[in-house]
């Protein structure tokens, strides 16, 4: 298959290349050439090819009861085990779980997301989530957690790693044990950190870094500069979810500081029952937060958060870069939707104006 496109964002740095053709053979990008070819399988000269999106933090199960958080605090809505969310989760049937997952995965795929990192609160739902993702050609990296009588090893049989609500829920010795089990099993470790001031002041960041040694830290809304310096020194990845933080009154993530210190940042939409799982809207929110911070905004940095930054985590196995020799995993948007030919900043046009409605093609091979 050969595709003519007006623009393409190529390589790890999302280099903008104009008027190119992309050749895909047996699911792999074999050639990216300048200029158009006459025998193209798809002639999308009005299109712009970009890496497929990655939703790096998603709670999918609460889509079974959307808007449950209305007028509730963060603690009342989602805190484990007594938040309303967890009481509602305990009542879900297999049909409820299946329908919620199918609805969310359909939304994700339509919006150009082909990979998502899911925090699953229910071990019994893990297989259902994985099967639903396959039907929509979405790669789900599923992070589970022990619950009730179901221990860590049993959870890891169906999951790609652990996704903990908070390290504060465990003793220091238990956190070290969880880390050692995951390392021995070759599994990922992720946890929520500093989503609210109380948990940060109780030391959740220190536990996540020093005892759990988490690969991915989620939210980091209330970290201080010295904490961010630690993240950079240790090469940790963080996921920020600005719309969720704002909707739940948790605060605003320190995006400017994270970027200034060179921390690897990803974007997630968090709770599907609270926030529409639309990564385009998440990118625009991140853009606005950076503008408010007074920092000069490079929209390319934000686009990287939703695409190629995940490839830096080798254990994820995500490689959605548009590059020769890499499996095809990219989307083509209608450049005319953004008036890109006249744009003074094409990356900003994508971040501010992109939407599921602009997608022309999704080129994704299993």
Beta strands, then each sheet from edge to edge (+ up, - down):
strand 1: 2-10
strand 2: 15-25
strand 3: 28-34
strand 4: 42-51
strand 5: 53-59
strand 6: 113-119
strand 7: 139-144
strand 8: 161-164
strand 9: 188-193
strand 10: 216-219
strand 11: 237-240
strand 12: 264-267
strand 13: 270-271
strand 14: 329-334
strand 15: 359-364
sheet 1: 3+ 2- 1+ 4+ 14- 15+
sheet 2: 12+ 11+ 10+ 9+ 8+ 7+ 6+ 5+ 13+
end
